[in-house]
Amino acid sequence: MIIQDQLHDSNLHKALTDDRRTDRSPAGEGNDDDAVAEYWLRHVSYYRLSAYWLYFEFPKGQAGPRFQPGATFDNVTALYDFDRILRRLVMRGTEHVEVALRGSWANQLAQLGDGHAYLQTKLYREAREFRSSRRKLQQAVQRSSETYIDHYRRTYSIPKRPPV
C-alpha cells in the first residue's frame, strides 16, 4: 500500500510534454529552431541534455531569467557533441593502453613456462582471490564463442583453459 500511495503522490514529477520540455530548455529563450530542439529533446532526452545546459543557467533561486544572455540550444548541443566525441577519443586511447598492458602481461607470463603459467597459484599473493578469478575465467571460457577459444576447446582437452 505504501508503494501505491507513493506512486500517486502529487509531489512526483509528471512527464513533460514536448512543448514544456522545449520551454524549460535554452530553446525556450526564443533563439533556436523549435523543431530542432524538439528532435534533440525527444531523441537524446531532456534529462540527459539538462546536465549540459546547467553550465548556461544562472544559480537556482536567483531572480530573473533562467539562462545567461546569449545561451542557446545550439550551445548545449555543441557541448553535448564535444563531450561525446571526447569520450569516444578517450575510450579509443584507453583501448590501446589496455591492449598494450594485457599483451605485456601475457608475454611476461608466457616466458615463465608453456603459456599456462598464469594458472599457477604460487605466482599470486592472494590465493583465495586467485581461485575466485580462476573460476570466473573458466566460466567465461565455457560461455565464450570467440574463434580462438572455440579452436582451443576443439583441439585440446588439457588444460581446460587456453594459454595466456
SEBAMI-617503 format. One record per atom (N, C-alpha, C, O): atom name; residue number from 1; residue in one letter; chain; z, y, x. Coordinates in steps of 0.05 Angstrom, whole numbers, plus 5000, padded with zeros to 4 digits. Layout:
<recs>
    a     k   r   c      Z      Y      X
   CA   NUM   A   A      Z      Y      X
...
</recs>
This chain:
<recs>
    a     k   r   c      Z      Y      X
    N     1   M   A   5000   4976   5016
   CA     1   M   A   5000   5000   5000
    C     1   M   A   5000   5025   5017
    O     1   M   A   4987   5045   5010
    N     2   I   A   5014   5024   5040
   CA     2   I   A   5015   5048   5057
    C     2   I   A   4988   5055   5067
    O     2   I   A   4980   5078   5068
    N     3   I   A   4973   5034   5076
   CA     3   I   A   4946   5039   5086
    C     3   I   A   4929   5052   5065
    O     3   I   A   4914   5071   5070
    N     4   Q   A   4930   5041   5041
   CA     4   Q   A   4914   5052   5019
    C     4   Q   A   4922   5081   5013
    O     4   Q   A   4904   5097   5009
    N     5   D   A   4948   5087   5014
   CA     5   D   A   4956   5114   5010
    C     5   D   A   4945   5132   5031
    O     5   D   A   4937   5155   5026
    N     6   Q   A   4945   5122   5056
   CA     6   Q   A   4934   5139   5078
    C     6   Q   A   4904   5143   5075
    O     6   Q   A   4894   5165   5082
    N     7   L   A   4890   5123   5065
   CA     7   L   A   4861   5126   5061
    C     7   L   A   4855   5147   5041
    O     7   L   A   4834   5160   5042
    N     8   H   A   4873   5151   5022
   CA     8   H   A   4868   5171   5001
    C     8   H   A   4883   5197   5006
    O     8   H   A   4884   5215   4989
    N     9   D   A   4895   5200   5030
   CA     9   D   A   4909   5224   5037
    C     9   D   A   4890   5248   5038
    O     9   D   A   4869   5246   5050
    N    10   S   A   4897   5269   5024
   CA    10   S   A   4879   5292   5023
    C    10   S   A   4877   5307   5050
    O    10   S   A   4860   5324   5053
    N    11   N   A   4894   5300   5070
   CA    11   N   A   4893   5313   5096
    C    11   N   A   4871   5301   5113
    O    11   N   A   4864   5313   5134
    N    12   L   A   4860   5278   5106
   CA    12   L   A   4839   5266   5122
    C    12   L   A   4814   5282   5120
    O    12   L   A   4808   5293   5098
    N    13   H   A   4798   5284   5141
   CA    13   H   A   4773   5298   5141
    C    13   H   A   4752   5282   5127
    O    13   H   A   4749   5258   5132
    N    14   K   A   4737   5295   5110
   CA    14   K   A   4714   5282   5098
    C    14   K   A   4690   5287   5116
    O    14   K   A   4689   5307   5130
    N    15   A   A   4671   5269   5114
   CA    15   A   A   4646   5272   5130
    C    15   A   A   4633   5298   5122
    O    15   A   A   4631   5305   5098
    N    16   L   A   4623   5312   5142
   CA    16   L   A   4609   5338   5136
    C    16   L   A   4580   5332   5129
    O    16   L   A   4568   5314   5139
    N    17   T   A   4570   5349   5111
   CA    17   T   A   4541   5347   5104
    C    17   T   A   4525   5359   5127
    O    17   T   A   4536   5372   5145
    N    18   D   A   4499   5354   5127
   CA    18   D   A   4482   5365   5148
    C    18   D   A   4485   5395   5150
    O    18   D   A   4487   5406   5172
    N    19   D   A   4485   5409   5126
   CA    19   D   A   4488   5438   5126
    C    19   D   A   4514   5447   5138
    O    19   D   A   4515   5467   5153
    N    20   R   A   4536   5434   5131
   CA    20   R   A   4563   5441   5142
    C    20   R   A   4564   5436   5172
    O    20   R   A   4576   5452   5186
    N    21   R   A   4552   5414   5181
   CA    21   R   A   4553   5409   5210
    C    21   R   A   4538   5431   5225
    O    21   R   A   4546   5440   5245
    N    22   T   A   4515   5438   5214
   CA    22   T   A   4499   5460   5226
    C    22   T   A   4515   5486   5226
    O    22   T   A   4515   5500   5246
    N    23   D   A   4528   5492   5204
   CA    23   D   A   4543   5517   5201
    C    23   D   A   4566   5518   5221
    O    23   D   A   4573   5540   5231
    N    24   R   A   4578   5495   5228
   CA    24   R   A   4602   5495   5245
    C    24   R   A   4594   5492   5275
    O    24   R   A   4612   5492   5292
    N    25   S   A   4569   5490   5280
   CA    25   S   A   4559   5488   5308
    C    25   S   A   4548   5515   5317
    O    25   S   A   4546   5534   5301
    N    26   P   A   4541   5518   5342
   CA    26   P   A   4528   5543   5351
    C    26   P   A   4503   5549   5336
    O    26   P   A   4494   5572   5335
    N    27   A   A   4490   5529   5324
   CA    27   A   A   4466   5534   5308
    C    27   A   A   4472   5551   5284
    O    27   A   A   4455   5566   5274
    N    28   G   A   4497   5551   5275
   CA    28   G   A   4505   5567   5252
    C    28   G   A   4506   5596   5258
    O    28   G   A   4508   5613   5239
    N    29   E   A   4504   5604   5283
   CA    29   E   A   4504   5632   5291
    C    29   E   A   4477   5645   5285
    O    29   E   A   4474   5669   5289
    N    30   G   A   4457   5629   5277
   CA    30   G   A   4431   5640   5269
    C    30   G   A   4412   5644   5292
    O    30   G   A   4391   5657   5289
    N    31   N   A   4417   5632   5315
   CA    31   N   A   4399   5636   5338
    C    31   N   A   4379   5614   5342
    O    31   N   A   4361   5616   5359
    N    32   D   A   4381   5593   5326
   CA    32   D   A   4365   5569   5332
    C    32   D   A   4350   5559   5307
    O    32   D   A   4355   5568   5285
    N    33   D   A   4332   5541   5312
   CA    33   D   A   4317   5528   5291
    C    33   D   A   4335   5507   5277
    O    33   D   A   4344   5488   5290
    N    34   D   A   4341   5511   5251
   CA    34   D   A   4359   5493   5237
    C    34   D   A   4349   5464   5236
    O    34   D   A   4365   5445   5238
    N    35   A   A   4323   5460   5235
   CA    35   A   A   4312   5433   5234
    C    35   A   A   4318   5418   5260
    O    35   A   A   4325   5394   5260
    N    36   V   A   4315   5432   5283
   CA    36   V   A   4321   5421   5309
    C    36   V   A   4351   5414   5311
    O    36   V   A   4359   5393   5320
    N    37   A   A   4368   5433   5302
   CA    37   A   A   4397   5428   5303
    C    37   A   A   4404   5405   5285
    O    37   A   A   4420   5388   5294
    N    38   E   A   4393   5403   5261
   CA    38   E   A   4400   5381   5244
    C    38   E   A   4391   5355   5256
    O    38   E   A   4405   5335   5253
    N    39   Y   A   4368   5354   5269
   CA    39   Y   A   4359   5329   5283
    C    39   Y   A   4380   5321   5304
    O    39   Y   A   4388   5298   5304
    N    40   W   A   4388   5339   5321
   CA    40   W   A   4408   5333   5342
    C    40   W   A   4434   5323   5330
    O    40   W   A   4445   5304   5339
    N    41   L   A   4443   5338   5309
   CA    41   L   A   4469   5331   5297
    C    41   L   A   4468   5304   5283
    O    41   L   A   4488   5289   5283
    N    42   R   A   4445   5297   5272
   CA    42   R   A   4442   5271   5258
    C    42   R   A   4439   5248   5278
    O    42   R   A   4450   5227   5274
    N    43   H   A   4424   5252   5300
   CA    43   H   A   4417   5230   5318
    C    43   H   A   4435   5228   5342
    O    43   H   A   4437   5206   5353
    N    44   V   A   4447   5249   5350
   CA    44   V   A   4466   5248   5373
    C    44   V   A   4495   5248   5361
    O    44   V   A   4512   5234   5372
    N    45   S   A   4500   5263   5341
   CA    45   S   A   4524   5265   5325
    C    45   S   A   4539   5291   5331
    O    45   S   A   4540   5301   5353
    N    46   Y   A   4550   5301   5309
   CA    46   Y   A   4566   5326   5310
    C    46   Y   A   4589   5323   5330
    O    46   Y   A   4593   5341   5346
    N    47   Y   A   4603   5300   5329
   CA    47   Y   A   4627   5297   5345
    C    47   Y   A   4621   5295   5375
    O    47   Y   A   4636   5305   5391
    N    48   R   A   4599   5281   5381
   CA    48   R   A   4591   5279   5410
    C    48   R   A   4583   5307   5420
    O    48   R   A   4592   5315   5442
    N    49   L   A   4567   5321   5405
   CA    49   L   A   4558   5347   5414
    C    49   L   A   4580   5368   5414
    O    49   L   A   4580   5387   5430
    N    50   S   A   4600   5365   5397
   CA    50   S   A   4622   5384   5395
    C    50   S   A   4637   5386   5422
    O    50   S   A   4647   5407   5429
    N    51   A   A   4638   5364   5437
   CA    51   A   A   4650   5365   5463
    C    51   A   A   4635   5384   5482
    O    51   A   A   4647   5395   5500
    N    52   Y   A   4609   5386   5478
   CA    52   Y   A   4592   5403   5495
    C    52   Y   A   4593   5432   5487
    O    52   Y   A   4588   5450   5504
    N    53   W   A   4598   5438   5462
   CA    53   W   A   4599   5466   5454
    C    53   W   A   4627   5478   5457
    O    53   W   A   4631   5502   5453
    N    54   L   A   4647   5462   5464
   CA    54   L   A   4674   5473   5469
    C    54   L   A   4673   5495   5491
    O    54   L   A   4687   5515   5489
    N    55   Y   A   4656   5491   5510
   CA    55   Y   A   4653   5510   5532
    C    55   Y   A   4644   5537   5522
    O    55   Y   A   4650   5558   5534
    N    56   F   A   4629   5538   5500
   CA    56   F   A   4618   5563   5489
    C    56   F   A   4636   5575   5468
    O    56   F   A   4629   5597   5457
    N    57   E   A   4658   5563   5461
   CA    57   E   A   4676   5573   5440
    C    57   E   A   4697   5592   5451
    O    57   E   A   4705   5589   5474
    N    58   F   A   4706   5610   5434
   CA    58   F   A   4730   5625   5441
    C    58   F   A   4754   5607   5436
    O    58   F   A   4751   5587   5422
    N    59   P   A   4777   5612   5448
   CA    59   P   A   4800   5595   5444
    C    59   P   A   4807   5593   5414
    O    59   P   A   4804   5613   5399
    N    60   K   A   4816   5570   5406
   CA    60   K   A   4823   5565   5377
    C    60   K   A   4845   5585   5369
    O    60   K   A   4863   5591   5385
    N    61   G   A   4843   5594   5345
   CA    61   G   A   4864   5613   5335
    C    61   G   A   4858   5642   5341
    O    61   G   A   4872   5659   5330
    N    62   Q   A   4838   5647   5357
   CA    62   Q   A   4832   5675   5364
    C    62   Q   A   4816   5687   5341
    O    62   Q   A   4797   5674   5331
    N    63   A   A   4823   5711   5333
   CA    63   A   A   4808   5724   5311
    C    63   A   A   4780   5730   5320
    O    63   A   A   4774   5734   5344
    N    64   G   A   4762   5731   5301
   CA    64   G   A   4734   5738   5307
    C    64   G   A   4716   5714   5307
    O    64   G   A   4723   5693   5296
    N    65   P   A   4692   5717   5318
   CA    65   P   A   4673   5696   5316
    C    65   P   A   4682   5671   5332
    O    65   P   A   4699   5673   5350
    N    66   R   A   4672   5648   5325
   CA    66   R   A   4680   5623   5337
    C    66   R   A   4667   5620   5365
    O    66   R   A   4680   5610   5384
    N    67   F   A   4642   5629   5368
   CA    67   F   A   4627   5625   5393
    C    67   F   A   4623   5651   5408
    O    67   F   A   4622   5672   5396
    N    68   Q   A   4621   5648   5434
   CA    68   Q   A   4617   5671   5451
    C    68   Q   A   4589   5683   5446
    O    68   Q   A   4571   5669   5438
    N    69   P   A   4586   5709   5451
   CA    69   P   A   4560   5721   5447
    C    69   P   A   4539   5707   5464
    O    69   P   A   4543   5701   5487
    N    70   G   A   4516   5703   5452
   CA    70   G   A   4494   5690   5466
    C    70   G   A   4494   5660   5466
    O    70   G   A   4475   5648   5475
    N    71   A   A   4516   5648   5456
   CA    71   A   A   4517   5619   5455
    C    71   A   A   4497   5609   5435
    O    71   A   A   4496   5618   5412
    N    72   T   A   4481   5590   5443
   CA    72   T   A   4460   5579   5425
    C    72   T   A   4462   5549   5425
    O    72   T   A   4474   5536   5442
    N    73   F   A   4451   5537   5404
   CA    73   F   A   4450   5508   5403
    C    73   F   A   4433   5497   5426
    O    73   F   A   4438   5475   5436
    N    74   D   A   4413   5512   5434
   CA    74   D   A   4397   5504   5458
    C    74   D   A   4414   5502   5483
    O    74   D   A   4410   5484   5499
    N    75   N   A   4434   5520   5486
   CA    75   N   A   4453   5518   5508
    C    75   N   A   4468   5492   5507
    O    75   N   A   4472   5479   5528
    N    76   V   A   4477   5484   5484
   CA    76   V   A   4492   5460   5480
    C    76   V   A   4475   5435   5487
    O    76   V   A   4484   5418   5502
    N    77   T   A   4451   5435   5476
   CA    77   T   A   4434   5411   5482
    C    77   T   A   4425   5410   5511
    O    77   T   A   4421   5389   5522
    N    78   A   A   4422   5433   5523
   CA    78   A   A   4415   5434   5552
    C    78   A   A   4438   5423   5568
    O    78   A   A   4434   5408   5587
    N    79   L   A   4463   5430   5561
   CA    79   L   A   4486   5419   5575
    C    79   L   A   4489   5389   5570
    O    79   L   A   4495   5374   5589
    N    80   Y   A   4484   5380   5546
   CA    80   Y   A   4484   5352   5540
    C    80   Y   A   4463   5337   5556
    O    80   Y   A   4469   5316   5568
    N    81   D   A   4439   5347   5557
   CA    81   D   A   4418   5334   5573
    C    81   D   A   4425   5334   5603
    O    81   D   A   4420   5314   5616
    N    82   F   A   4435   5356   5613
   CA    82   F   A   4444   5356   5641
    C    82   F   A   4465   5334   5647
    O    82   F   A   4462   5320   5667
    N    83   D   A   4484   5332   5629
   CA    83   D   A   4505   5312   5633
    C    83   D   A   4493   5284   5632
    O    83   D   A   4501   5266   5647
    N    84   R   A   4475   5279   5613
   CA    84   R   A   4462   5253   5610
    C    84   R   A   4446   5246   5635
    O    84   R   A   4448   5223   5645
    N    85   I   A   4431   5265   5646
   CA    85   I   A   4415   5260   5670
    C    85   I   A   4433   5256   5694
    O    85   I   A   4428   5238   5710
    N    86   L   A   4454   5273   5697
   CA    86   L   A   4473   5270   5719
    C    86   L   A   4487   5243   5718
    O    86   L   A   4489   5229   5739
    N    87   R   A   4495   5234   5694
   CA    87   R   A   4508   5208   5691
    C    87   R   A   4489   5185   5700
    O    87   R   A   4497   5167   5713
    N    88   R   A   4464   5187   5692
   CA    88   R   A   4444   5167   5700
    C    88   R   A   4440   5166   5730
    O    88   R   A   4439   5145   5742
    N    89   L   A   4439   5190   5743
   CA    89   L   A   4436   5191   5772
    C    89   L   A   4460   5180   5787
    O    89   L   A   4457   5165   5806
    N    90   V   A   4484   5187   5777
   CA    90   V   A   4508   5176   5789
    C    90   V   A   4509   5146   5786
    O    90   V   A   4516   5132   5805
    N    91   M   A   4502   5135   5763
   CA    91   M   A   4503   5106   5759
    C    91   M   A   4482   5093   5777
    O    91   M   A   4487   5071   5787
    N    92   R   A   4459   5105   5780
   CA    92   R   A   4438   5094   5797
    C    92   R   A   4448   5093   5826
    O    92   R   A   4444   5073   5840
    N    93   G   A   4461   5114   5835
   CA    93   G   A   4472   5115   5862
    C    93   G   A   4494   5095   5866
    O    93   G   A   4497   5083   5886
    N    94   T   A   4511   5093   5845
   CA    94   T   A   4533   5074   5846
    C    94   T   A   4523   5046   5848
    O    94   T   A   4535   5029   5862
    N    95   E   A   4501   5040   5834
   CA    95   E   A   4489   5013   5836
    C    95   E   A   4481   5006   5864
    O    95   E   A   4486   4983   5873
    N    96   H   A   4470   5025   5879
   CA    96   H   A   4462   5019   5906
    C    96   H   A   4486   5013   5924
    O    96   H   A   4485   4995   5940
    N    97   V   A   4507   5029   5920
   CA    97   V   A   4532   5024   5935
    C    97   V   A   4543   4997   5928
    O    97   V   A   4552   4982   5946
    N    98   E   A   4544   4990   5902
   CA    98   E   A   4555   4965   5893
    C    98   E   A   4539   4941   5905
    O    98   E   A   4551   4922   5915
    N    99   V   A   4513   4943   5905
   CA    99   V   A   4496   4921   5916
    C    99   V   A   4501   4919   5946
    O    99   V   A   4503   4896   5956
    N   100   A   A   4503   4941   5960
   CA   100   A   A   4508   4940   5989
    C   100   A   A   4535   4928   5995
    O   100   A   A   4538   4912   6013
    N   101   L   A   4556   4936   5980
   CA   101   L   A   4582   4924   5985
    C   101   L   A   4583   4895   5978
    O   101   L   A   4594   4879   5994
    N   102   R   A   4571   4887   5956
   CA   102   R   A   4571   4858   5949
    C   102   R   A   4555   4842   5970
    O   102   R   A   4563   4821   5978
    N   103   G   A   4532   4854   5979
   CA   103   G   A   4516   4840   5999
    C   103   G   A   4531   4837   6025
    O   103   G   A   4530   4815   6037
    N   104   S   A   4545   4858   6034
   CA   104   S   A   4561   4856   6059
    C   104   S   A   4584   4836   6056
    O   104   S   A   4589   4821   6074
    N   105   W   A   4597   4836   6033
   CA   105   W   A   4619   4818   6028
    C   105   W   A   4609   4789   6028
    O   105   W   A   4620   4771   6041
    N   106   A   A   4586   4784   6014
   CA   106   A   A   4574   4757   6013
    C   106   A   A   4566   4748   6041
    O   106   A   A   4570   4725   6048
    N   107   N   A   4554   4766   6057
   CA   107   N   A   4546   4759   6084
    C   107   N   A   4570   4751   6101
    O   107   N   A   4568   4732   6116
    N   108   Q   A   4591   4767   6099
   CA   108   Q   A   4615   4760   6115
    C   108   Q   A   4627   4733   6107
    O   108   Q   A   4634   4717   6124
    N   109   L   A   4628   4728   6081
   CA   109   L   A   4638   4702   6072
    C   109   L   A   4620   4679   6080
    O   109   L   A   4629   4658   6087
    N   110   A   A   4594   4684   6079
   CA   110   A   A   4575   4663   6086
    C   110   A   A   4578   4656   6116
    O   110   A   A   4573   4633   6123
    N   111   Q   A   4585   4675   6132
   CA   111   Q   A   4589   4670   6161
    C   111   Q   A   4613   4651   6167
    O   111   Q   A   4615   4641   6189
    N   112   L   A   4630   4648   6147
   CA   112   L   A   4654   4631   6151
    C   112   L   A   4649   4602   6147
    O   112   L   A   4667   4585   6152
    N   113   G   A   4626   4595   6138
   CA   113   G   A   4621   4566   6133
    C   113   G   A   4594   4561   6121
    O   113   G   A   4573   4573   6129
    N   114   D   A   4594   4545   6100
   CA   114   D   A   4569   4535   6088
    C   114   D   A   4560   4551   6063
    O   114   D   A   4543   4542   6048
    N   115   G   A   4571   4575   6059
   CA   115   G   A   4564   4591   6036
    C   115   G   A   4584   4587   6013
    O   115   G   A   4583   4602   5993
    N   116   H   A   4602   4568   6016
   CA   116   H   A   4623   4564   5996
    C   116   H   A   4651   4571   6005
    O   116   H   A   4670   4564   5993
    N   117   A   A   4653   4585   6027
   CA   117   A   A   4679   4592   6039
    C   117   A   A   4695   4609   6019
    O   117   A   A   4720   4609   6020
    N   118   Y   A   4681   4624   6002
   CA   118   Y   A   4696   4640   5983
    C   118   Y   A   4713   4624   5964
    O   118   Y   A   4730   4635   5950
    N   119   L   A   4710   4598   5963
   CA   119   L   A   4726   4580   5946
    C   119   L   A   4752   4571   5959
    O   119   L   A   4768   4557   5947
    N   120   Q   A   4756   4579   5984
   CA   120   Q   A   4780   4570   5999
    C   120   Q   A   4803   4589   5993
    O   120   Q   A   4802   4613   5999
    N   121   T   A   4824   4578   5982
   CA   121   T   A   4848   4594   5974
    C   121   T   A   4860   4608   5998
    O   121   T   A   4870   4630   5995
    N   122   K   A   4859   4596   6022
   CA   122   K   A   4872   4607   6045
    C   122   K   A   4860   4634   6054
    O   122   K   A   4873   4649   6069
    N   123   L   A   4837   4641   6044
   CA   123   L   A   4825   4667   6051
    C   123   L   A   4836   4690   6035
    O   123   L   A   4829   4713   6041
    N   124   Y   A   4852   4685   6015
   CA   124   Y   A   4862   4705   5997
    C   124   Y   A   4892   4708   5999
    O   124   Y   A   4906   4688   6002
    N   125   R   A   4902   4732   5997
   CA   125   R   A   4931   4737   5998
    C   125   R   A   4945   4727   5973
    O   125   R   A   4967   4716   5975
    N   126   E   A   4934   4731   5950
   CA   126   E   A   4947   4725   5925
    C   126   E   A   4934   4699   5913
    O   126   E   A   4913   4700   5901
    N   127   A   A   4947   4677   5917
   CA   127   A   A   4937   4651   5908
    C   127   A   A   4934   4650   5878
    O   127   A   A   4914   4639   5868
    N   128   R   A   4953   4661   5864
   CA   128   R   A   4952   4660   5834
    C   128   R   A   4928   4676   5824
    O   128   R   A   4913   4667   5807
    N   129   E   A   4924   4700   5835
   CA   129   E   A   4902   4717   5828
    C   129   E   A   4875   4703   5835
    O   129   E   A   4856   4705   5819
    N   130   F   A   4875   4690   5858
   CA   130   F   A   4851   4676   5866
    C   130   F   A   4844   4654   5846
    O   130   F   A   4821   4652   5838
    N   131   R   A   4864   4638   5838
   CA   131   R   A   4858   4616   5819
    C   131   R   A   4849   4627   5792
    O   131   R   A   4831   4616   5780
    N   132   S   A   4861   4649   5784
   CA   132   S   A   4852   4661   5758
    C   132   S   A   4823   4671   5761
    O   132   S   A   4807   4667   5742
    N   133   S   A   4817   4684   5783
   CA   133   S   A   4789   4694   5787
    C   133   S   A   4769   4671   5789
    O   133   S   A   4747   4673   5779
    N   134   R   A   4778   4649   5802
   CA   134   R   A   4760   4626   5805
    C   134   R   A   4754   4614   5778
    O   134   R   A   4732   4605   5772
    N   135   R   A   4774   4612   5760
   CA   135   R   A   4770   4602   5733
    C   135   R   A   4750   4620   5718
    O   135   R   A   4732   4610   5704
    N   136   K   A   4754   4646   5720
   CA   136   K   A   4735   4665   5707
    C   136   K   A   4707   4662   5718
    O   136   K   A   4688   4663   5703
    N   137   L   A   4705   4658   5744
   CA   137   L   A   4679   4654   5756
    C   137   L   A   4666   4629   5745
    O   137   L   A   4642   4629   5738
    N   138   Q   A   4681   4607   5743
   CA   138   Q   A   4670   4582   5733
    C   138   Q   A   4660   4586   5704
    O   138   Q   A   4639   4575   5697
    N   139   Q   A   4675   4600   5688
   CA   139   Q   A   4667   4605   5660
    C   139   Q   A   4641   4622   5660
    O   139   Q   A   4623   4616   5644
    N   140   A   A   4640   4641   5677
   CA   140   A   A   4616   4658   5678
    C   140   A   A   4592   4642   5687
    O   140   A   A   4570   4646   5676
    N   141   V   A   4595   4624   5706
   CA   141   V   A   4573   4607   5716
    C   141   V   A   4564   4589   5693
    O   141   V   A   4540   4585   5690
    N   142   Q   A   4583   4578   5678
   CA   142   Q   A   4575   4560   5656
    C   142   Q   A   4560   4575   5634
    O   142   Q   A   4542   4563   5622
    N   143   R   A   4566   4600   5629
   CA   143   R   A   4553   4616   5609
    C   143   R   A   4526   4628   5618
    O   143   R   A   4509   4635   5602
    N   144   S   A   4523   4630   5644
   CA   144   S   A   4500   4645   5656
    C   144   S   A   4473   4632   5650
    O   144   S   A   4471   4607   5649
    N   145   S   A   4454   4649   5645
   CA   145   S   A   4426   4640   5642
    C   145   S   A   4409   4651   5665
    O   145   S   A   4384   4650   5663
    N   146   E   A   4422   4661   5686
   CA   146   E   A   4407   4672   5709
    C   146   E   A   4391   4650   5722
    O   146   E   A   4400   4627   5723
    N   147   T   A   4367   4657   5731
   CA   147   T   A   4349   4637   5743
    C   147   T   A   4362   4622   5766
    O   147   T   A   4360   4598   5768
    N   148   Y   A   4375   4637   5785
   CA   148   Y   A   4386   4624   5808
    C   148   Y   A   4410   4606   5801
    O   148   Y   A   4414   4586   5814
    N   149   I   A   4425   4613   5780
   CA   149   I   A   4447   4596   5772
    C   149   I   A   4436   4571   5758
    O   149   I   A   4445   4548   5764
    N   150   D   A   4416   4574   5742
   CA   150   D   A   4404   4551   5729
    C   150   D   A   4392   4532   5750
    O   150   D   A   4395   4508   5748
    N   151   H   A   4378   4543   5770
   CA   151   H   A   4367   4527   5791
    C   151   H   A   4390   4511   5806
    O   151   H   A   4387   4487   5811
    N   152   Y   A   4412   4525   5812
   CA   152   Y   A   4434   4512   5826
    C   152   Y   A   4445   4489   5809
    O   152   Y   A   4450   4467   5820
    N   153   R   A   4449   4494   5784
   CA   153   R   A   4460   4472   5766
    C   153   R   A   4442   4448   5765
    O   153   R   A   4451   4426   5765
    N   154   R   A   4415   4453   5764
   CA   154   R   A   4396   4431   5762
    C   154   R   A   4393   4416   5788
    O   154   R   A   4387   4392   5789
    N   155   T   A   4398   4430   5811
   CA   155   T   A   4393   4418   5837
    C   155   T   A   4418   4406   5850
    O   155   T   A   4416   4386   5864
    N   156   Y   A   4441   4418   5846
   CA   156   Y   A   4465   4409   5860
    C   156   Y   A   4487   4403   5840
    O   156   Y   A   4489   4415   5818
    N   157   S   A   4504   4384   5846
   CA   157   S   A   4526   4377   5829
    C   157   S   A   4553   4384   5843
    O   157   S   A   4573   4387   5829
    N   158   I   A   4553   4386   5870
   CA   158   I   A   4577   4392   5885
    C   158   I   A   4571   4413   5905
    O   158   I   A   4550   4411   5919
    N   159   P   A   4587   4433   5908
   CA   159   P   A   4608   4441   5890
    C   159   P   A   4596   4453   5864
    O   159   P   A   4573   4460   5864
    N   160   K   A   4613   4455   5844
   CA   160   K   A   4603   4464   5818
    C   160   K   A   4595   4493   5818
    O   160   K   A   4578   4502   5802
    N   161   R   A   4606   4508   5836
   CA   161   R   A   4600   4537   5837
    C   161   R   A   4578   4541   5859
    O   161   R   A   4578   4528   5880
    N   162   P   A   4560   4560   5854
   CA   162   P   A   4539   4565   5874
    C   162   P   A   4550   4579   5899
    O   162   P   A   4572   4590   5899
    N   163   P   A   4534   4578   5920
   CA   163   P   A   4543   4592   5945
    C   163   P   A   4544   4622   5940
    O   163   P   A   4532   4633   5922
    N   164   V   A   4558   4635   5959
   CA   164   V   A   4561   4664   5957
    C   164   V   A   4535   4678   5961
    O   164   V   A   4534   4703   5960
</recs>
